[in-house]
């Protein structure tokens, strides 16, 4: 293990040393179990293991890490309170919340994700650690810290160049997964409270999280937000989020549009899935539809994005630099399906101005 006074190493890339992880947990037992899990297969290096947020912040002044495993419940400054400072001090390090607090309700989990945590995992009580828990940590870190090939610069630059002013749109539909809640919170803060268009959101979250997620979106967007129910009308200025147990599809009602819920398996394997939302949006709104894809693993949304583009609509995806995982947005951008590739703050401003990329 390097000394804290060592020069900050550069970020690992293909062929370099494994990504480095800092563990922040007040339990010595938890730190030991997590450290063994992190280094078990040689994929990662434990750069340090500390007992509280203050020590962690001091550690990060001198040592560059790629990932932080963070407990939420600690003496003094809680992990949740320290999260923004740890993200800033980590200079892009991805934070995995590992805490028993994540099992006590969706509030702490969704709030942590909105503040910028990349993912969460429930930590068992002392004495309840198992091989399954160790495997789960390893798998999540592998997904979050796996070295990805760099973005196609030509594709990304070309998409940015096309982000001019178009003819506008009548509805916004947003899809997101891992890392998407924080990106969504940044985007929504750029939209004025009087924004008149309806906004649909499909975020990969369990059903039990949705009421709190909707409440938080309502605060961030400063407008009403509902968890979708079957036959719910799509109304101006309101936000609708997909429930965790069904996809949302848009249907025409003659004098407007409404939501129909569907629980058929999606090609992506996600529930809810972005694809049915986008596909149905294209059918009803055609060239007046704007789809947005934020950070997330996998390819969910890429098929639906093609439908939106084919009907004359526009698709904007989050850029790689600001994404926790550039899977969902990257799949669309690299296939040439993105009208623009932008960070969340710029996507929010584009929506607020009712512009569309051309």
C-alpha positions as CSV (number, residue, x, y, z in Angstrom):
1,X,0.0,0.0,0.0
2,X,1.4,3.4,-0.9
3,X,2.0,6.1,1.7
4,X,-0.6,8.9,1.9
5,X,2.3,11.3,1.1
6,X,3.0,9.6,-2.3
7,X,2.4,11.6,-5.4
8,X,-1.2,11.1,-6.8
9,X,-1.2,8.4,-9.4
10,X,-3.0,9.0,-12.6
11,X,-6.2,7.2,-13.4
12,X,-5.7,3.6,-14.4
13,X,-6.3,2.6,-18.0
14,X,-6.0,-0.6,-20.0
15,X,-2.7,-2.3,-19.1
16,X,-2.2,-0.3,-15.9
17,X,-2.5,-1.3,-12.2
18,X,-6.0,-2.3,-11.0
19,X,-8.3,0.5,-9.8
20,X,-7.8,1.6,-6.2
21,X,-10.6,1.6,-3.6
22,X,-11.0,3.5,-0.3
23,X,-13.2,1.9,2.4
24,X,-14.9,4.2,4.9
25,X,-16.8,2.4,7.7
26,X,-16.7,2.7,11.5
27,X,-16.9,-1.0,11.9
28,X,-13.5,-2.8,12.0
29,X,-15.2,-6.1,11.1
30,X,-16.9,-4.5,8.1
31,X,-13.7,-2.9,6.9
32,X,-11.9,-6.3,7.1
33,X,-14.7,-8.2,5.3
34,X,-15.0,-5.5,2.6
35,X,-11.2,-5.3,2.1
36,X,-11.0,-9.1,1.6
37,X,-13.9,-9.0,-0.9
38,X,-12.3,-6.1,-2.8
39,X,-8.9,-7.7,-3.2
40,X,-10.2,-11.3,-3.5
41,X,-9.8,-11.7,-7.3
42,X,-7.0,-9.2,-7.8
43,X,-9.3,-6.9,-9.8
44,X,-8.8,-4.0,-7.3
45,X,-6.4,-2.7,-4.7
46,X,-7.5,-1.4,-1.3
47,X,-5.8,2.0,-1.2
48,X,-6.9,2.6,2.4
49,X,-9.6,1.6,5.0
50,X,-10.6,4.3,7.5
51,X,-13.2,4.7,10.2
52,X,-14.9,8.0,9.5
53,X,-15.5,10.7,6.9
54,X,-13.0,13.2,8.4
55,X,-10.1,10.8,8.1
56,X,-11.3,9.8,4.6
57,X,-11.3,13.5,3.5
58,X,-7.8,13.9,4.8
59,X,-6.7,10.6,3.0
60,X,-8.1,11.9,-0.3
61,X,-6.0,15.0,-0.1
62,X,-2.9,12.9,-0.7
63,X,-4.1,9.7,-2.4
64,X,-6.0,9.3,-5.6
65,X,-8.6,6.5,-5.7
66,X,-11.0,5.3,-8.3
67,X,-13.7,4.0,-6.0
68,X,-15.0,4.7,-2.4
69,X,-17.0,2.2,-0.4
70,X,-19.0,4.3,2.1
71,X,-21.1,3.5,5.1
72,X,-24.0,5.9,5.8
73,X,-24.2,5.5,9.6
74,X,-21.1,6.6,11.3
75,X,-20.3,8.6,14.5
76,X,-19.8,12.3,13.9
77,X,-20.4,13.2,10.3
78,X,-22.7,10.7,8.7
79,X,-21.8,9.2,5.3
80,X,-24.8,10.9,3.7
81,X,-23.8,14.4,5.1
82,X,-20.2,13.8,3.9
83,X,-21.0,12.4,0.5
84,X,-20.8,15.6,-1.5
85,X,-17.5,16.5,0.0
86,X,-16.1,13.0,-0.5
87,X,-17.2,13.1,-4.2
88,X,-15.5,16.4,-4.6
89,X,-12.3,15.3,-2.8
90,X,-12.3,12.0,-4.8
91,X,-12.0,13.9,-8.1
92,X,-14.3,11.5,-10.0
93,X,-14.0,8.4,-7.8
94,X,-17.3,6.5,-7.9
95,X,-19.0,6.0,-4.6
96,X,-20.6,2.7,-3.6
97,X,-22.9,3.0,-0.6
98,X,-22.7,-0.1,1.6
99,X,-24.9,0.4,4.6
100,X,-27.6,-1.2,6.7
101,X,-29.5,2.1,6.4
102,X,-30.2,1.3,2.7
103,X,-32.6,-1.5,4.0
104,X,-34.6,0.8,6.3
105,X,-36.5,2.4,3.4
106,X,-35.9,4.1,0.1
107,X,-35.3,7.6,1.6
108,X,-31.6,7.2,2.4
109,X,-30.9,5.2,-0.7
110,X,-32.5,7.6,-3.1
111,X,-31.1,10.6,-1.4
112,X,-27.6,9.2,-1.6
113,X,-28.1,8.4,-5.3
114,X,-29.4,11.9,-5.9
115,X,-26.3,13.4,-4.2
116,X,-24.0,11.5,-6.6
117,X,-23.5,8.0,-5.2
118,X,-23.1,5.5,-8.0
119,X,-24.9,2.5,-6.5
120,X,-25.9,1.0,-3.1
121,X,-25.8,-2.3,-1.3
122,X,-27.4,-3.4,1.9
123,X,-24.8,-4.3,4.6
124,X,-25.9,-7.1,6.9
125,X,-25.7,-6.9,10.6
126,X,-22.4,-7.8,12.4
127,X,-22.2,-11.6,12.2
128,X,-24.3,-11.8,9.1
129,X,-21.6,-11.3,6.6
130,X,-21.5,-14.1,4.0
131,X,-19.8,-15.2,0.8
132,X,-22.8,-13.8,-1.1
133,X,-22.3,-10.4,0.4
134,X,-18.6,-10.4,-0.6
135,X,-19.5,-11.5,-4.1
136,X,-22.1,-8.7,-4.4
137,X,-19.5,-6.0,-3.5
138,X,-17.1,-7.4,-6.0
139,X,-19.7,-7.5,-8.7
140,X,-20.8,-4.0,-8.1
141,X,-17.3,-2.6,-8.1
142,X,-16.5,-4.5,-11.2
143,X,-19.5,-2.9,-13.0
144,X,-18.7,0.6,-11.7
145,X,-14.9,0.6,-12.0
146,X,-14.3,-1.7,-15.0
147,X,-12.1,0.0,-17.5
148,X,-14.1,0.9,-20.5
149,X,-12.9,1.7,-24.0
150,X,-12.9,5.5,-24.6
151,X,-15.7,7.1,-26.5
152,X,-15.7,7.4,-30.2
153,X,-14.4,11.0,-30.3
154,X,-15.7,11.6,-33.8
155,X,-19.2,10.4,-32.9
156,X,-19.3,12.5,-29.8
157,X,-18.0,15.6,-31.4
158,X,-20.3,15.2,-34.4
159,X,-23.3,14.8,-32.1
160,X,-22.3,17.9,-30.1
161,X,-22.0,19.9,-33.3
162,X,-25.6,19.2,-34.3
163,X,-27.0,20.6,-31.1
164,X,-28.5,23.6,-32.7
165,X,-32.0,25.1,-32.3
166,X,-34.8,23.1,-33.9
167,X,-38.5,23.4,-34.0
168,X,-39.3,22.4,-30.5
169,X,-41.2,19.5,-28.9
170,X,-44.4,18.7,-27.0
171,X,-43.2,16.2,-24.5
172,X,-40.0,15.0,-22.8
173,X,-39.3,11.4,-21.9
174,X,-36.2,10.5,-19.8
175,X,-34.6,7.1,-19.3
176,X,-31.9,6.4,-16.7
177,X,-30.3,3.7,-14.6
178,X,-27.0,3.5,-12.6
179,X,-25.8,7.0,-11.9
180,X,-29.0,8.5,-13.5
181,X,-30.6,9.9,-10.3
182,X,-27.9,12.4,-9.7
183,X,-27.8,13.3,-13.4
184,X,-31.6,13.7,-13.3
185,X,-31.4,16.0,-10.3
186,X,-28.9,18.2,-12.1
187,X,-31.0,18.3,-15.2
188,X,-34.3,19.1,-13.3
189,X,-32.7,22.0,-11.5
190,X,-32.2,23.8,-14.8
191,X,-35.9,23.7,-15.7
192,X,-38.1,26.6,-14.5
193,X,-41.1,25.8,-12.3
194,X,-43.4,27.1,-15.0
195,X,-42.1,24.7,-17.6
196,X,-45.4,23.8,-19.4
197,X,-44.6,20.4,-21.0
198,X,-45.2,17.0,-19.5
199,X,-42.2,14.9,-18.5
200,X,-42.1,11.1,-18.3
201,X,-39.3,9.3,-16.4
202,X,-38.3,5.7,-16.5
203,X,-35.6,5.1,-13.8
204,X,-34.4,1.6,-13.0
205,X,-35.5,1.3,-9.3
206,X,-37.4,-1.3,-7.3
207,X,-41.1,-0.7,-6.8
208,X,-40.7,0.1,-3.1
209,X,-38.5,3.1,-3.9
210,X,-40.9,4.8,-6.3
211,X,-43.1,6.8,-3.8
212,X,-40.0,8.5,-2.3
213,X,-38.4,8.9,-5.7
214,X,-41.5,10.7,-7.0
215,X,-41.6,12.9,-4.0
216,X,-38.0,13.9,-4.4
217,X,-38.5,14.5,-8.2
218,X,-41.4,16.8,-7.3
219,X,-39.1,18.8,-5.0
220,X,-36.2,19.0,-7.6
221,X,-38.5,19.9,-10.5
222,X,-40.7,22.2,-8.4
223,X,-43.8,20.7,-9.9
224,X,-46.3,17.8,-9.3
225,X,-44.9,14.3,-9.8
226,X,-46.9,11.1,-9.7
227,X,-46.1,7.4,-9.9
228,X,-47.8,6.2,-13.0
229,X,-51.1,4.3,-12.7
230,X,-53.0,2.7,-15.6
231,X,-55.0,5.1,-17.7
232,X,-53.4,8.2,-16.0
233,X,-53.8,11.3,-18.2
234,X,-50.6,13.0,-19.4
235,X,-51.1,16.6,-18.3
236,X,-49.1,19.8,-19.1
237,X,-46.4,20.8,-16.5
238,X,-46.6,17.5,-14.6
239,X,-44.0,14.7,-14.2
240,X,-44.9,11.0,-14.3
241,X,-42.5,8.3,-13.2
242,X,-42.8,4.6,-14.1
243,X,-43.6,2.3,-11.3
244,X,-41.0,-0.3,-10.4
245,X,-43.2,-3.2,-11.5
246,X,-44.4,-2.1,-15.0
247,X,-43.3,-0.3,-18.1
248,X,-45.1,2.9,-19.1
249,X,-46.6,3.2,-22.6
250,X,-48.1,6.3,-24.1
251,X,-51.5,6.0,-25.9
252,X,-53.5,8.6,-27.8
253,X,-56.9,9.5,-26.2
254,X,-58.1,11.7,-29.1
255,X,-58.0,14.8,-27.1
256,X,-54.6,14.2,-25.6
257,X,-52.6,11.2,-24.3
258,X,-52.5,8.8,-21.4
259,X,-50.4,6.2,-19.7
260,X,-51.0,2.4,-20.1
261,X,-49.0,0.1,-17.9
262,X,-47.5,-3.1,-19.2
263,X,-45.5,-5.8,-17.4
264,X,-44.5,-8.0,-20.4
265,X,-40.8,-8.9,-20.4
266,X,-38.7,-6.4,-22.2
267,X,-35.9,-7.3,-24.6
268,X,-33.4,-5.5,-22.3
269,X,-34.6,-7.5,-19.3
270,X,-35.3,-4.3,-17.4
271,X,-38.4,-3.6,-15.3
272,X,-39.3,-0.9,-16.0
273,X,-37.8,-0.5,-19.4
274,X,-37.1,2.6,-21.3
275,X,-37.7,1.0,-24.7
276,X,-41.6,0.7,-24.4
277,X,-41.8,4.3,-23.3
278,X,-39.8,5.6,-26.2
279,X,-41.4,3.3,-28.8
280,X,-44.9,4.4,-27.8
281,X,-43.9,8.0,-27.5
282,X,-42.7,7.9,-31.1
283,X,-46.1,6.5,-32.2
284,X,-48.1,9.2,-30.5
285,X,-45.9,12.3,-30.7
286,X,-43.8,11.6,-33.8
287,X,-41.5,14.6,-34.6
288,X,-42.8,16.4,-31.5
289,X,-41.1,14.0,-29.1
290,X,-37.8,14.5,-27.2
291,X,-36.1,11.5,-25.6
292,X,-33.3,11.8,-23.1
293,X,-31.0,9.0,-22.0
294,X,-28.9,9.4,-18.9
295,X,-26.2,7.3,-17.2
296,X,-26.9,3.6,-16.9
297,X,-25.6,0.1,-17.6
298,X,-26.6,-2.0,-20.5
299,X,-28.5,-1.0,-23.7
300,X,-32.0,-0.2,-22.5
301,X,-33.5,2.6,-24.5
302,X,-31.4,2.0,-27.7
303,X,-34.2,0.2,-29.5
304,X,-36.8,2.8,-28.5
305,X,-34.4,5.6,-29.5
306,X,-34.3,4.3,-33.0
307,X,-38.1,4.5,-33.1
308,X,-38.1,8.1,-31.9
309,X,-35.6,9.0,-34.6
310,X,-37.4,7.1,-37.3
311,X,-40.6,9.1,-36.5
312,X,-38.7,12.4,-36.7
313,X,-38.2,13.0,-33.0
314,X,-34.9,13.8,-31.3
315,X,-32.7,11.9,-28.8
316,X,-30.2,13.6,-26.5
317,X,-27.8,11.4,-24.4
318,X,-25.6,12.2,-21.5
319,X,-21.9,12.5,-22.3
320,X,-19.4,9.9,-21.1
321,X,-17.3,12.3,-19.0
322,X,-20.2,13.0,-16.6
323,X,-21.8,9.5,-16.7
324,X,-21.2,7.0,-13.9
325,X,-21.6,4.3,-16.6
326,X,-21.8,5.2,-20.3
327,X,-23.6,2.1,-21.2
328,X,-27.1,3.2,-22.1
329,X,-26.2,6.6,-23.6
330,X,-23.0,5.2,-25.2
331,X,-25.0,2.5,-27.0
332,X,-27.1,5.1,-28.7
333,X,-24.3,7.6,-29.4
334,X,-22.0,4.9,-30.9
335,X,-24.8,3.7,-33.1
336,X,-25.3,7.2,-34.5
337,X,-28.7,7.6,-32.8
338,X,-27.9,10.7,-30.7
339,X,-28.9,14.1,-31.9
340,X,-26.7,15.6,-29.2
341,X,-24.3,14.3,-26.5
342,X,-24.3,16.7,-23.6
343,X,-23.7,16.9,-19.8
344,X,-26.9,17.0,-17.7
345,X,-26.7,20.7,-17.0
346,X,-26.7,21.5,-20.7
347,X,-29.5,19.0,-21.4
348,X,-31.6,20.7,-18.7
349,X,-31.0,24.1,-20.3
350,X,-31.9,22.8,-23.7
351,X,-35.2,21.4,-22.4
352,X,-35.9,24.6,-20.5
353,X,-35.4,26.7,-23.6
354,X,-37.7,24.2,-25.5
355,X,-35.0,23.7,-28.1
356,X,-34.3,20.5,-29.8
357,X,-31.1,19.4,-31.5
358,X,-31.2,19.3,-35.3
